[in-house]
Amino acid sequence: MSVGASEDYADQRGEWPVIALDDLASELDGRHQQRVLGWLAQTPAQVFITATEPPAALADSPTAPTRFHVEHGVVQRLD
């Protein structure tokens, strides 16, 4: 589901879908990461981003993300 499709879904259903982005940094350069994350920050969507390293664009995020580490099926919240 694309960003535009997410907004269309919210308009039609009255609620936002959960948005999952896998390895954002491998698909988009820093400028495009910032554009996507900036747009998502303005929505009420719940967003999950998976990555081996935090995307650089999150460093400039006005909202601190909640981070987790998953290894061998064990989930740990990072502070």
N, CA, C and O atoms as a Tripos MOL2 file, in Angstrom:
@<TRIPOS>MOLECULE
protein
  316   315    79     0     0
PROTEIN
NO_CHARGES

@<TRIPOS>ATOM
      1 N           0.8610   -1.1710    0.0000 N.3       1 MET1
      2 CA          0.0000    0.0000    0.0000 C.3       1 MET1
      3 C           0.9030    1.2280    0.0000 C.2       1 MET1
      4 O           1.7920    1.3470    0.8430 O.2       1 MET1
      5 N           0.6820    2.1220   -0.9220 N.am      2 SER2
      6 CA          1.5070    3.3220   -1.0110 C.3       2 SER2
      7 C           0.9920    4.3980   -0.0590 C.2       2 SER2
      8 O          -0.0800    4.2710    0.5330 O.2       2 SER2
      9 N           1.7820    5.4580    0.0690 N.am      3 VAL3
     10 CA          1.3950    6.5690    0.9400 C.3       3 VAL3
     11 C           0.0520    7.1420    0.5030 C.2       3 VAL3
     12 O          -0.8320    7.3550    1.3320 O.2       3 VAL3
     13 N          -0.1050    7.3930   -0.8060 N.am      4 GLY4
     14 CA         -1.3700    7.9200   -1.3160 C.3       4 GLY4
     15 C          -2.5230    6.9680   -1.0770 C.2       4 GLY4
     16 O          -3.6310    7.3920   -0.7480 O.2       4 GLY4
     17 N          -2.2570    5.6590   -1.2450 N.am      5 ALA5
     18 CA         -3.2910    4.6540   -1.0130 C.3       5 ALA5
     19 C          -3.7020    4.6360    0.4510 C.2       5 ALA5
     20 O          -4.8690    4.4020    0.7670 O.2       5 ALA5
     21 N          -2.7530    4.8830    1.3440 N.am      6 SER6
     22 CA         -3.0610    4.9230    2.7790 C.3       6 SER6
     23 C          -4.0210    6.0600    3.0930 C.2       6 SER6
     24 O          -4.9630    5.9030    3.8700 O.2       6 SER6
     25 N          -3.7660    7.2020    2.4780 N.am      7 GLU7
     26 CA         -4.6320    8.3610    2.6830 C.3       7 GLU7
     27 C          -6.0180    8.1040    2.0900 C.2       7 GLU7
     28 O          -7.0220    8.4710    2.6990 O.2       7 GLU7
     29 N          -6.0870    7.4860    0.9240 N.am      8 ASP8
     30 CA         -7.3630    7.1340    0.3140 C.3       8 ASP8
     31 C          -8.1280    6.1530    1.1990 C.2       8 ASP8
     32 O          -9.3360    6.2950    1.3900 O.2       8 ASP8
     33 N          -7.4250    5.1650    1.7350 N.am      9 TYR9
     34 CA         -8.0350    4.1900    2.6350 C.3       9 TYR9
     35 C          -8.6510    4.9080    3.8430 C.2       9 TYR9
     36 O          -9.7870    4.6340    4.2290 O.2       9 TYR9
     37 N          -7.8830    5.8270    4.4280 N.am     10 ALA10
     38 CA         -8.3770    6.5700    5.5970 C.3      10 ALA10
     39 C          -9.6120    7.3900    5.2420 C.2      10 ALA10
     40 O         -10.5560    7.4580    6.0290 O.2      10 ALA10
     41 N          -9.6150    8.0090    4.0690 N.am     11 ASP11
     42 CA        -10.7740    8.7990    3.6400 C.3      11 ASP11
     43 C         -12.0060    7.9210    3.4580 C.2      11 ASP11
     44 O         -13.1090    8.3140    3.8380 O.2      11 ASP11
     45 N         -11.8270    6.7430    2.8850 N.am     12 GLN12
     46 CA        -12.9520    5.8580    2.6040 C.3      12 GLN12
     47 C         -13.4460    5.1100    3.8330 C.2      12 GLN12
     48 O         -14.6470    4.8900    3.9890 O.2      12 GLN12
     49 N         -12.5270    4.7190    4.7040 N.am     13 ARG13
     50 CA        -12.8920    3.8820    5.8610 C.3      13 ARG13
     51 C         -13.0530    4.6510    7.1650 C.2      13 ARG13
     52 O         -13.6380    4.1500    8.1250 O.2      13 ARG13
     53 N         -12.5310    5.8670    7.1870 N.am     14 GLY14
     54 CA        -12.6270    6.6470    8.4170 C.3      14 GLY14
     55 C         -11.5750    6.3040    9.4510 C.2      14 GLY14
     56 O         -11.6420    6.7860   10.5820 O.2      14 GLY14
     57 N         -10.6170    5.4920    9.0900 N.am     15 GLU15
     58 CA         -9.5230    5.1500   10.0020 C.3      15 GLU15
     59 C          -8.2730    4.8570    9.1790 C.2      15 GLU15
     60 O          -8.3590    4.4350    8.0250 O.2      15 GLU15
     61 N          -7.1340    5.0830    9.7740 N.am     16 TRP16
     62 CA         -5.8640    4.8780    9.0810 C.3      16 TRP16
     63 C          -5.4300    3.4250    9.1900 C.2      16 TRP16
     64 O          -5.6330    2.7950   10.2280 O.2      16 TRP16
     65 N          -4.8350    2.8850    8.1310 N.am     17 PRO17
     66 CA         -4.2560    1.5440    8.2300 C.3      17 PRO17
     67 C          -2.9440    1.6170    8.9970 C.2      17 PRO17
     68 O          -2.3610    2.6910    9.1460 O.2      17 PRO17
     69 N          -2.4880    0.4820    9.4760 N.am     18 VAL18
     70 CA         -1.1450    0.3850   10.0310 C.3      18 VAL18
     71 C          -0.1950    0.3530    8.8350 C.2      18 VAL18
     72 O          -0.4220   -0.3930    7.8820 O.2      18 VAL18
     73 N           0.8580    1.1520    8.8810 N.am     19 ILE19
     74 CA          1.7910    1.2380    7.7670 C.3      19 ILE19
     75 C           3.1050    0.5820    8.1640 C.2      19 ILE19
     76 O           3.6960    0.9270    9.1870 O.2      19 ILE19
     77 N           3.5610   -0.3670    7.3480 N.am     20 ALA20
     78 CA          4.8300   -1.0590    7.5920 C.3      20 ALA20
     79 C           5.8030   -0.7330    6.4670 C.2      20 ALA20
     80 O           5.4910   -0.9010    5.2880 O.2      20 ALA20
     81 N           6.9800   -0.2650    6.8500 N.am     21 LEU21
     82 CA          8.0360    0.0640    5.8850 C.3      21 LEU21
     83 C           9.2390   -0.8230    6.1920 C.2      21 LEU21
     84 O           9.7860   -0.7770    7.2940 O.2      21 LEU21
     85 N           9.6420   -1.6160    5.2300 N.am     22 ASP22
     86 CA         10.7560   -2.5360    5.4320 C.3      22 ASP22
     87 C          12.0260   -1.9750    4.8120 C.2      22 ASP22
     88 O          12.0750   -1.7070    3.6120 O.2      22 ASP22
     89 N          13.0400   -1.8030    5.6280 N.am     23 ASP23
     90 CA         14.3730   -1.3770    5.2030 C.3      23 ASP23
     91 C          14.3340   -0.1220    4.3330 C.2      23 ASP23
     92 O          14.8140   -0.1090    3.2000 O.2      23 ASP23
     93 N          13.7550    0.9150    4.8930 N.am     24 LEU24
     94 CA         13.5550    2.1920    4.2090 C.3      24 LEU24
     95 C          14.8560    2.7380    3.6140 C.2      24 LEU24
     96 O          14.8560    3.2660    2.5030 O.2      24 LEU24
     97 N          15.9540    2.6120    4.3460 N.am     25 ALA25
     98 CA         17.2320    3.1770    3.8950 C.3      25 ALA25
     99 C          17.7890    2.4720    2.6560 C.2      25 ALA25
    100 O          18.5420    3.0740    1.8900 O.2      25 ALA25
    101 N          17.4290    1.2150    2.4570 N.am     26 SER26
    102 CA         17.9520    0.5180    1.2740 C.3      26 SER26
    103 C          17.1780    0.8850    0.0120 C.2      26 SER26
    104 O          17.6650    0.6660   -1.0970 O.2      26 SER26
    105 N          15.9950    1.4320    0.1700 N.am     27 GLU27
    106 CA         15.1540    1.7530   -0.9820 C.3      27 GLU27
    107 C          15.1680    3.2400   -1.3530 C.2      27 GLU27
    108 O          14.9830    3.5930   -2.5170 O.2      27 GLU27
    109 N          15.3860    4.1060   -0.3640 N.am     28 LEU28
    110 CA         15.2990    5.5470   -0.5940 C.3      28 LEU28
    111 C          16.5430    6.2630   -0.1050 C.2      28 LEU28
    112 O          17.1310    5.8740    0.9040 O.2      28 LEU28
    113 N          16.9490    7.3130   -0.8170 N.am     29 ASP29
    114 CA         18.0520    8.1360   -0.3290 C.3      29 ASP29
    115 C          17.5430    8.9960    0.8300 C.2      29 ASP29
    116 O          16.3430    9.0340    1.1000 O.2      29 ASP29
    117 N          18.4520    9.6760    1.5030 N.am     30 GLY30
    118 CA         18.1080   10.4530    2.6930 C.3      30 GLY30
    119 C          17.0210   11.4850    2.4650 C.2      30 GLY30
    120 O          16.1360   11.6480    3.3050 O.2      30 GLY30
    121 N          17.0740   12.1830    1.3410 N.am     31 ARG31
    122 CA         16.0770   13.2170    1.0450 C.3      31 ARG31
    123 C          14.6800   12.6170    0.9090 C.2      31 ARG31
    124 O          13.7110   13.1810    1.4160 O.2      31 ARG31
    125 N          14.5720   11.4810    0.2320 N.am     32 HIS32
    126 CA         13.2660   10.8480    0.0500 C.3      32 HIS32
    127 C          12.7720   10.1830    1.3420 C.2      32 HIS32
    128 O          11.5690   10.1390    1.6000 O.2      32 HIS32
    129 N          13.6950    9.6720    2.1420 N.am     33 GLN33
    130 CA         13.3110    9.1570    3.4580 C.3      33 GLN33
    131 C          12.6690   10.2660    4.2830 C.2      33 GLN33
    132 O          11.6260   10.0640    4.9060 O.2      33 GLN33
    133 N          13.3040   11.4470    4.2830 N.am     34 GLN34
    134 CA         12.7670   12.5850    5.0440 C.3      34 GLN34
    135 C          11.3860   12.9820    4.5470 C.2      34 GLN34
    136 O          10.5110   13.3070    5.3500 O.2      34 GLN34
    137 N          11.1810   12.9610    3.2440 N.am     35 ARG35
    138 CA          9.8700   13.3120    2.6850 C.3      35 ARG35
    139 C           8.7950   12.3370    3.1580 C.2      35 ARG35
    140 O           7.7150   12.7530    3.5780 O.2      35 ARG35
    141 N           9.0930   11.0420    3.0890 N.am     36 VAL36
    142 CA          8.1220   10.0260    3.5080 C.3      36 VAL36
    143 C           7.8450   10.1370    4.9990 C.2      36 VAL36
    144 O           6.6880   10.1650    5.4170 O.2      36 VAL36
    145 N           8.9040   10.2000    5.8030 N.am     37 LEU37
    146 CA          8.7180   10.2700    7.2580 C.3      37 LEU37
    147 C           8.0650   11.5740    7.6860 C.2      37 LEU37
    148 O           7.2790   11.5900    8.6330 O.2      37 LEU37
    149 N           8.3810   12.6710    7.0000 N.am     38 GLY38
    150 CA          7.7360   13.9450    7.3010 C.3      38 GLY38
    151 C           6.2560   13.8930    7.0390 C.2      38 GLY38
    152 O           5.4640   14.4080    7.8290 O.2      38 GLY38
    153 N           5.8620   13.2690    5.9240 N.am     39 TRP39
    154 CA          4.4410   13.1370    5.6090 C.3      39 TRP39
    155 C           3.7540   12.2510    6.6410 C.2      39 TRP39
    156 O           2.6760   12.5850    7.1300 O.2      39 TRP39
    157 N           4.3800   11.1190    6.9730 N.am     40 LEU40
    158 CA          3.7830   10.2020    7.9410 C.3      40 LEU40
    159 C           3.6370   10.8400    9.3170 C.2      40 LEU40
    160 O           2.6800   10.5510   10.0350 O.2      40 LEU40
    161 N           4.5760   11.7040    9.6910 N.am     41 ALA41
    162 CA          4.5130   12.3740   10.9960 C.3      41 ALA41
    163 C           3.2960   13.2910   11.0980 C.2      41 ALA41
    164 O           2.8450   13.6050   12.2000 O.2      41 ALA41
    165 N           2.7670   13.7160    9.9610 N.am     42 GLN42
    166 CA          1.6020   14.5990    9.9540 C.3      42 GLN42
    167 C           0.2830   13.8250    9.9420 C.2      42 GLN42
    168 O          -0.7900   14.4280    9.9350 O.2      42 GLN42
    169 N           0.3600   12.5040    9.9390 N.am     43 THR43
    170 CA         -0.8390   11.6700    9.9130 C.3      43 THR43
    171 C          -1.0050   10.9790   11.2590 C.2      43 THR43
    172 O          -0.0590   10.9110   12.0440 O.2      43 THR43
    173 N          -2.1900   10.4700   11.5240 N.am     44 PRO44
    174 CA         -2.3830    9.7000   12.7570 C.3      44 PRO44
    175 C          -2.0330    8.2170   12.5910 C.2      44 PRO44
    176 O          -2.3480    7.4030   13.4600 O.2      44 PRO44
    177 N          -1.3930    7.8720   11.4930 N.am     45 ALA45
    178 CA         -1.0820    6.4620   11.2110 C.3      45 ALA45
    179 C          -0.0890    5.8940   12.2200 C.2      45 ALA45
    180 O           0.8040    6.5920   12.7020 O.2      45 ALA45
    181 N          -0.2670    4.6160   12.5240 N.am     46 GLN46
    182 CA          0.7240    3.8880   13.3090 C.3      46 GLN46
    183 C           1.6920    3.2980   12.2910 C.2      46 GLN46
    184 O           1.2730    2.6330   11.3440 O.2      46 GLN46
    185 N           2.9860    3.5390   12.4850 N.am     47 VAL47
    186 CA          3.9840    3.1570   11.4890 C.3      47 VAL47
    187 C           5.0190    2.2350   12.1200 C.2      47 VAL47
    188 O           5.5330    2.5090   13.2040 O.2      47 VAL47
    189 N           5.3160    1.1410   11.4270 N.am     48 PHE48
    190 CA          6.3770    0.2280   11.8230 C.3      48 PHE48
    191 C           7.4540    0.2840   10.7510 C.2      48 PHE48
    192 O           7.1620    0.1330    9.5640 O.2      48 PHE48
    193 N           8.6940    0.5010   11.1620 N.am     49 ILE49
    194 CA          9.8230    0.5220   10.2370 C.3      49 ILE49
    195 C          10.7960   -0.5560   10.6810 C.2      49 ILE49
    196 O          11.2530   -0.5590   11.8240 O.2      49 ILE49
    197 N          11.1110   -1.4690    9.7750 N.am     50 THR50
    198 CA         12.1060   -2.4900   10.0870 C.3      50 THR50
    199 C          13.4090   -2.1290    9.3940 C.2      50 THR50
    200 O          13.4100   -1.6260    8.2710 O.2      50 THR50
    201 N          14.5120   -2.3900   10.0730 N.am     51 ALA51
    202 CA         15.8200   -2.0710    9.5070 C.3      51 ALA51
    203 C          16.9080   -2.6940   10.3580 C.2      51 ALA51
    204 O          16.7070   -2.9840   11.5370 O.2      51 ALA51
    205 N          18.0540   -2.8930    9.7480 N.am     52 THR52
    206 CA         19.2040   -3.3520   10.5170 C.3      52 THR52
    207 C          19.8880   -2.1840   11.2030 C.2      52 THR52
    208 O          20.5830   -2.3670   12.2020 O.2      52 THR52
    209 N          19.6950   -0.9800   10.6700 N.am     53 GLU53
    210 CA         20.2130    0.2680   11.2550 C.3      53 GLU53
    211 C          19.0840    1.2930   11.1910 C.2      53 GLU53
    212 O          18.3220    1.3010   10.2240 O.2      53 GLU53
    213 N          18.9620    2.1530   12.1940 N.am     54 PRO54
    214 CA         17.9160    3.1850   12.1170 C.3      54 PRO54
    215 C          18.1410    4.0940   10.9080 C.2      54 PRO54
    216 O          19.2710    4.5190   10.6660 O.2      54 PRO54
    217 N          17.0920    4.3990   10.1490 N.am     55 PRO55
    218 CA         17.2480    5.3240    9.0220 C.3      55 PRO55
    219 C          17.7530    6.6800    9.5020 C.2      55 PRO55
    220 O          17.2970    7.1920   10.5240 O.2      55 PRO55
    221 N          18.6890    7.2540    8.7680 N.am     56 ALA56
    222 CA         19.2650    8.5490    9.1420 C.3      56 ALA56
    223 C          18.1900    9.6160    9.2600 C.2      56 ALA56
    224 O          18.3190   10.5310   10.0740 O.2      56 ALA56
    225 N          17.1430    9.5180    8.4720 N.am     57 ALA57
    226 CA         16.0760   10.5210    8.4930 C.3      57 ALA57
    227 C          15.3490   10.5620    9.8370 C.2      57 ALA57
    228 O          14.7340   11.5760   10.1670 O.2      57 ALA57
    229 N          15.4050    9.4910   10.6120 N.am     58 LEU58
    230 CA         14.7520    9.4950   11.9320 C.3      58 LEU58
    231 C          15.4770   10.3870   12.9320 C.2      58 LEU58
    232 O          14.8820   10.8260   13.9160 O.2      58 LEU58
    233 N          16.7490   10.6580   12.6910 N.am     59 ALA59
    234 CA         17.5130   11.5150   13.5960 C.3      59 ALA59
    235 C          16.9300   12.9220   13.6530 C.2      59 ALA59
    236 O          17.0330   13.5990   14.6750 O.2      59 ALA59
    237 N          16.3180   13.3600   12.5560 N.am     60 ASP60
    238 CA         15.7280   14.6960   12.4900 C.3      60 ASP60
    239 C          14.2440   14.7030   12.8280 C.2      60 ASP60
    240 O          13.5870   15.7380   12.7140 O.2      60 ASP60
    241 N          13.7150   13.5710   13.2390 N.am     61 SER61
    242 CA         12.2890   13.4560   13.5130 C.3      61 SER61
    243 C          11.8990   14.2620   14.7530 C.2      61 SER61
    244 O          12.5750   14.1840   15.7790 O.2      61 SER61
    245 N          10.8040   15.0410   14.6650 N.am     62 PRO62
    246 CA         10.3610   15.8010   15.8290 C.3      62 PRO62
    247 C           9.7730   14.9010   16.9220 C.2      62 PRO62
    248 O           9.6850   15.3040   18.0820 O.2      62 PRO62
    249 N           9.3790   13.7030   16.5520 N.am     63 THR63
    250 CA          8.8280   12.7430   17.4990 C.3      63 THR63
    251 C           9.8200   11.6060   17.6770 C.2      63 THR63
    252 O          10.2500   10.9910   16.7010 O.2      63 THR63
    253 N          10.1760   11.3310   18.9050 N.am     64 ALA64
    254 CA         11.1140   10.2320   19.1660 C.3      64 ALA64
    255 C          10.4070    8.9030   18.9270 C.2      64 ALA64
    256 O           9.3700    8.6390   19.5360 O.2      64 ALA64
    257 N          10.9450    8.0740   18.0600 N.am     65 PRO65
    258 CA         10.3040    6.7810   17.8160 C.3      65 PRO65
    259 C          10.5400    5.8230   18.9750 C.2      65 PRO65
    260 O          11.5280    5.9460   19.6990 O.2      65 PRO65
    261 N           9.6430    4.8820   19.1470 N.am     66 THR66
    262 CA          9.8600    3.7990   20.0910 C.3      66 THR66
    263 C          10.5990    2.7140   19.3340 C.2      66 THR66
    264 O          10.1480    2.2660   18.2790 O.2      66 THR66
    265 N          11.7360    2.2920   19.8710 N.am     67 ARG67
    266 CA         12.5830    1.3390   19.1590 C.3      67 ARG67
    267 C          12.5930   -0.0090   19.8710 C.2      67 ARG67
    268 O          12.5390   -0.0930   21.0980 O.2      67 ARG67
    269 N          12.6640   -1.0550   19.0570 N.am     68 PHE68
    270 CA         12.7170   -2.4190   19.5700 C.3      68 PHE68
    271 C          13.8330   -3.1680   18.8500 C.2      68 PHE68
    272 O          14.1770   -2.8560   17.7100 O.2      68 PHE68
    273 N          14.3790   -4.1420   19.5260 N.am     69 HIS69
    274 CA         15.3650   -5.0360   18.9220 C.3      69 HIS69
    275 C          14.7560   -6.4360   18.9620 C.2      69 HIS69
    276 O          14.2940   -6.8920   20.0080 O.2      69 HIS69
    277 N          14.7600   -7.1120   17.8130 N.am     70 VAL70
    278 CA         14.2230   -8.4710   17.7270 C.3      70 VAL70
    279 C          15.3510   -9.4030   17.3300 C.2      70 VAL70
    280 O          16.0110   -9.2070   16.3090 O.2      70 VAL70
    281 N          15.5610  -10.4180   18.1500 N.am     71 GLU71
    282 CA         16.6020  -11.4030   17.8520 C.3      71 GLU71
    283 C          16.1340  -12.7730   18.3190 C.2      71 GLU71
    284 O          15.7640  -12.9540   19.4790 O.2      71 GLU71
    285 N          16.1540  -13.7280   17.4110 N.am     72 HIS72
    286 CA         15.7410  -15.1070   17.7010 C.3      72 HIS72
    287 C          14.3470  -15.1450   18.3450 C.2      72 HIS72
    288 O          14.1100  -15.9210   19.2710 O.2      72 HIS72
    289 N          13.4400  -14.3150   17.8580 N.am     73 GLY73
    290 CA         12.0600  -14.3230   18.3370 C.3      73 GLY73
    291 C          11.8490  -13.5910   19.6480 C.2      73 GLY73
    292 O          10.7340  -13.5840   20.1710 O.2      73 GLY73
    293 N          12.8950  -12.9690   20.1990 N.am     74 VAL74
    294 CA         12.7770  -12.2340   21.4520 C.3      74 VAL74
    295 C          12.7540  -10.7410   21.1350 C.2      74 VAL74
    296 O          13.6340  -10.2250   20.4460 O.2      74 VAL74
    297 N          11.7290  -10.0560   21.6500 N.am     75 VAL75
    298 CA         11.5670   -8.6170   21.3970 C.3      75 VAL75
    299 C          11.9850   -7.8600   22.6500 C.2      75 VAL75
    300 O          11.5040   -8.1360   23.7490 O.2      75 VAL75
    301 N          12.8840   -6.9040   22.4690 N.am     76 GLN76
    302 CA         13.3460   -6.0610   23.5740 C.3      76 GLN76
    303 C          13.1070   -4.6050   23.2170 C.2      76 GLN76
    304 O          13.4670   -4.1640   22.1250 O.2      76 GLN76
    305 N          12.5050   -3.8590   24.1260 N.am     77 ARG77
    306 CA         12.3390   -2.4260   23.9010 C.3      77 ARG77
    307 C          13.6640   -1.7480   24.2140 C.2      77 ARG77
    308 O          14.3020   -2.0340   25.2280 O.2      77 ARG77
    309 N          14.0730   -0.8340   23.3140 N.am     78 LEU78
    310 CA         15.2960   -0.0600   23.5190 C.3      78 LEU78
    311 C          14.9140    1.3070   24.0500 C.2      78 LEU78
    312 O          13.9610    1.9220   23.5720 O.2      78 LEU78
    313 N          15.6480    1.7770   25.0250 N.am     79 ASP79
    314 CA         15.3580    3.1240   25.5620 C.3      79 ASP79
    315 C          16.3590    4.1270   25.0750 C.2      79 ASP79
    316 O          16.2730    5.3050   25.4230 O.2      79 ASP79
@<TRIPOS>BOND
     1     1     2 1
     2     2     3 1
     3     3     4 2
     4     3     5 am
     5     5     6 1
     6     6     7 1
     7     7     8 2
     8     7     9 am
     9     9    10 1
    10    10    11 1
    11    11    12 2
    12    11    13 am
    13    13    14 1
    14    14    15 1
    15    15    16 2
    16    15    17 am
    17    17    18 1
    18    18    19 1
    19    19    20 2
    20    19    21 am
    21    21    22 1
    22    22    23 1
    23    23    24 2
    24    23    25 am
    25    25    26 1
    26    26    27 1
    27    27    28 2
    28    27    29 am
    29    29    30 1
    30    30    31 1
    31    31    32 2
    32    31    33 am
    33    33    34 1
    34    34    35 1
    35    35    36 2
    36    35    37 am
    37    37    38 1
    38    38    39 1
    39    39    40 2
    40    39    41 am
    41    41    42 1
    42    42    43 1
    43    43    44 2
    44    43    45 am
    45    45    46 1
    46    46    47 1
    47    47    48 2
    48    47    49 am
    49    49    50 1
    50    50    51 1
    51    51    52 2
    52    51    53 am
    53    53    54 1
    54    54    55 1
    55    55    56 2
    56    55    57 am
    57    57    58 1
    58    58    59 1
    59    59    60 2
    60    59    61 am
    61    61    62 1
    62    62    63 1
    63    63    64 2
    64    63    65 am
    65    65    66 1
    66    66    67 1
    67    67    68 2
    68    67    69 am
    69    69    70 1
    70    70    71 1
    71    71    72 2
    72    71    73 am
    73    73    74 1
    74    74    75 1
    75    75    76 2
    76    75    77 am
    77    77    78 1
    78    78    79 1
    79    79    80 2
    80    79    81 am
    81    81    82 1
    82    82    83 1
    83    83    84 2
    84    83    85 am
    85    85    86 1
    86    86    87 1
    87    87    88 2
    88    87    89 am
    89    89    90 1
    90    90    91 1
    91    91    92 2
    92    91    93 am
    93    93    94 1
    94    94    95 1
    95    95    96 2
    96    95    97 am
    97    97    98 1
    98    98    99 1
    99    99   100 2
   100    99   101 am
   101   101   102 1
   102   102   103 1
   103   103   104 2
   104   103   105 am
   105   105   106 1
   106   106   107 1
   107   107   108 2
   108   107   109 am
   109   109   110 1
   110   110   111 1
   111   111   112 2
   112   111   113 am
   113   113   114 1
   114   114   115 1
   115   115   116 2
   116   115   117 am
   117   117   118 1
   118   118   119 1
   119   119   120 2
   120   119   121 am
   121   121   122 1
   122   122   123 1
   123   123   124 2
   124   123   125 am
   125   125   126 1
   126   126   127 1
   127   127   128 2
   128   127   129 am
   129   129   130 1
   130   130   131 1
   131   131   132 2
   132   131   133 am
   133   133   134 1
   134   134   135 1
   135   135   136 2
   136   135   137 am
   137   137   138 1
   138   138   139 1
   139   139   140 2
   140   139   141 am
   141   141   142 1
   142   142   143 1
   143   143   144 2
   144   143   145 am
   145   145   146 1
   146   146   147 1
   147   147   148 2
   148   147   149 am
   149   149   150 1
   150   150   151 1
   151   151   152 2
   152   151   153 am
   153   153   154 1
   154   154   155 1
   155   155   156 2
   156   155   157 am
   157   157   158 1
   158   158   159 1
   159   159   160 2
   160   159   161 am
   161   161   162 1
   162   162   163 1
   163   163   164 2
   164   163   165 am
   165   165   166 1
   166   166   167 1
   167   167   168 2
   168   167   169 am
   169   169   170 1
   170   170   171 1
   171   171   172 2
   172   171   173 am
   173   173   174 1
   174   174   175 1
   175   175   176 2
   176   175   177 am
   177   177   178 1
   178   178   179 1
   179   179   180 2
   180   179   181 am
   181   181   182 1
   182   182   183 1
   183   183   184 2
   184   183   185 am
   185   185   186 1
   186   186   187 1
   187   187   188 2
   188   187   189 am
   189   189   190 1
   190   190   191 1
   191   191   192 2
   192   191   193 am
   193   193   194 1
   194   194   195 1
   195   195   196 2
   196   195   197 am
   197   197   198 1
   198   198   199 1
   199   199   200 2
   200   199   201 am
   201   201   202 1
   202   202   203 1
   203   203   204 2
   204   203   205 am
   205   205   206 1
   206   206   207 1
   207   207   208 2
   208   207   209 am
   209   209   210 1
   210   210   211 1
   211   211   212 2
   212   211   213 am
   213   213   214 1
   214   214   215 1
   215   215   216 2
   216   215   217 am
   217   217   218 1
   218   218   219 1
   219   219   220 2
   220   219   221 am
   221   221   222 1
   222   222   223 1
   223   223   224 2
   224   223   225 am
   225   225   226 1
   226   226   227 1
   227   227   228 2
   228   227   229 am
   229   229   230 1
   230   230   231 1
   231   231   232 2
   232   231   233 am
   233   233   234 1
   234   234   235 1
   235   235   236 2
   236   235   237 am
   237   237   238 1
   238   238   239 1
   239   239   240 2
   240   239   241 am
   241   241   242 1
   242   242   243 1
   243   243   244 2
   244   243   245 am
   245   245   246 1
   246   246   247 1
   247   247   248 2
   248   247   249 am
   249   249   250 1
   250   250   251 1
   251   251   252 2
   252   251   253 am
   253   253   254 1
   254   254   255 1
   255   255   256 2
   256   255   257 am
   257   257   258 1
   258   258   259 1
   259   259   260 2
   260   259   261 am
   261   261   262 1
   262   262   263 1
   263   263   264 2
   264   263   265 am
   265   265   266 1
   266   266   267 1
   267   267   268 2
   268   267   269 am
   269   269   270 1
   270   270   271 1
   271   271   272 2
   272   271   273 am
   273   273   274 1
   274   274   275 1
   275   275   276 2
   276   275   277 am
   277   277   278 1
   278   278   279 1
   279   279   280 2
   280   279   281 am
   281   281   282 1
   282   282   283 1
   283   283   284 2
   284   283   285 am
   285   285   286 1
   286   286   287 1
   287   287   288 2
   288   287   289 am
   289   289   290 1
   290   290   291 1
   291   291   292 2
   292   291   293 am
   293   293   294 1
   294   294   295 1
   295   295   296 2
   296   295   297 am
   297   297   298 1
   298   298   299 1
   299   299   300 2
   300   299   301 am
   301   301   302 1
   302   302   303 1
   303   303   304 2
   304   303   305 am
   305   305   306 1
   306   306   307 1
   307   307   308 2
   308   307   309 am
   309   309   310 1
   310   310   311 1
   311   311   312 2
   312   311   313 am
   313   313   314 1
   314   314   315 1
   315   315   316 2
@<TRIPOS>SUBSTRUCTURE
     1 MET1         2 RESIDUE 1 A MET
     2 SER2         6 RESIDUE 1 A SER
     3 VAL3        10 RESIDUE 1 A VAL
     4 GLY4        14 RESIDUE 1 A GLY
     5 ALA5        18 RESIDUE 1 A ALA
     6 SER6        22 RESIDUE 1 A SER
     7 GLU7        26 RESIDUE 1 A GLU
     8 ASP8        30 RESIDUE 1 A ASP
     9 TYR9        34 RESIDUE 1 A TYR
    10 ALA10       38 RESIDUE 1 A ALA
    11 ASP11       42 RESIDUE 1 A ASP
    12 GLN12       46 RESIDUE 1 A GLN
    13 ARG13       50 RESIDUE 1 A ARG
    14 GLY14       54 RESIDUE 1 A GLY
    15 GLU15       58 RESIDUE 1 A GLU
    16 TRP16       62 RESIDUE 1 A TRP
    17 PRO17       66 RESIDUE 1 A PRO
    18 VAL18       70 RESIDUE 1 A VAL
    19 ILE19       74 RESIDUE 1 A ILE
    20 ALA20       78 RESIDUE 1 A ALA
    21 LEU21       82 RESIDUE 1 A LEU
    22 ASP22       86 RESIDUE 1 A ASP
    23 ASP23       90 RESIDUE 1 A ASP
    24 LEU24       94 RESIDUE 1 A LEU
    25 ALA25       98 RESIDUE 1 A ALA
    26 SER26      102 RESIDUE 1 A SER
    27 GLU27      106 RESIDUE 1 A GLU
    28 LEU28      110 RESIDUE 1 A LEU
    29 ASP29      114 RESIDUE 1 A ASP
    30 GLY30      118 RESIDUE 1 A GLY
    31 ARG31      122 RESIDUE 1 A ARG
    32 HIS32      126 RESIDUE 1 A HIS
    33 GLN33      130 RESIDUE 1 A GLN
    34 GLN34      134 RESIDUE 1 A GLN
    35 ARG35      138 RESIDUE 1 A ARG
    36 VAL36      142 RESIDUE 1 A VAL
    37 LEU37      146 RESIDUE 1 A LEU
    38 GLY38      150 RESIDUE 1 A GLY
    39 TRP39      154 RESIDUE 1 A TRP
    40 LEU40      158 RESIDUE 1 A LEU
    41 ALA41      162 RESIDUE 1 A ALA
    42 GLN42      166 RESIDUE 1 A GLN
    43 THR43      170 RESIDUE 1 A THR
    44 PRO44      174 RESIDUE 1 A PRO
    45 ALA45      178 RESIDUE 1 A ALA
    46 GLN46      182 RESIDUE 1 A GLN
    47 VAL47      186 RESIDUE 1 A VAL
    48 PHE48      190 RESIDUE 1 A PHE
    49 ILE49      194 RESIDUE 1 A ILE
    50 THR50      198 RESIDUE 1 A THR
    51 ALA51      202 RESIDUE 1 A ALA
    52 THR52      206 RESIDUE 1 A THR
    53 GLU53      210 RESIDUE 1 A GLU
    54 PRO54      214 RESIDUE 1 A PRO
    55 PRO55      218 RESIDUE 1 A PRO
    56 ALA56      222 RESIDUE 1 A ALA
    57 ALA57      226 RESIDUE 1 A ALA
    58 LEU58      230 RESIDUE 1 A LEU
    59 ALA59      234 RESIDUE 1 A ALA
    60 ASP60      238 RESIDUE 1 A ASP
    61 SER61      242 RESIDUE 1 A SER
    62 PRO62      246 RESIDUE 1 A PRO
    63 THR63      250 RESIDUE 1 A THR
    64 ALA64      254 RESIDUE 1 A ALA
    65 PRO65      258 RESIDUE 1 A PRO
    66 THR66      262 RESIDUE 1 A THR
    67 ARG67      266 RESIDUE 1 A ARG
    68 PHE68      270 RESIDUE 1 A PHE
    69 HIS69      274 RESIDUE 1 A HIS
    70 VAL70      278 RESIDUE 1 A VAL
    71 GLU71      282 RESIDUE 1 A GLU
    72 HIS72      286 RESIDUE 1 A HIS
    73 GLY73      290 RESIDUE 1 A GLY
    74 VAL74      294 RESIDUE 1 A VAL
    75 VAL75      298 RESIDUE 1 A VAL
    76 GLN76      302 RESIDUE 1 A GLN
    77 ARG77      306 RESIDUE 1 A ARG
    78 LEU78      310 RESIDUE 1 A LEU
    79 ASP79      314 RESIDUE 1 A ASP
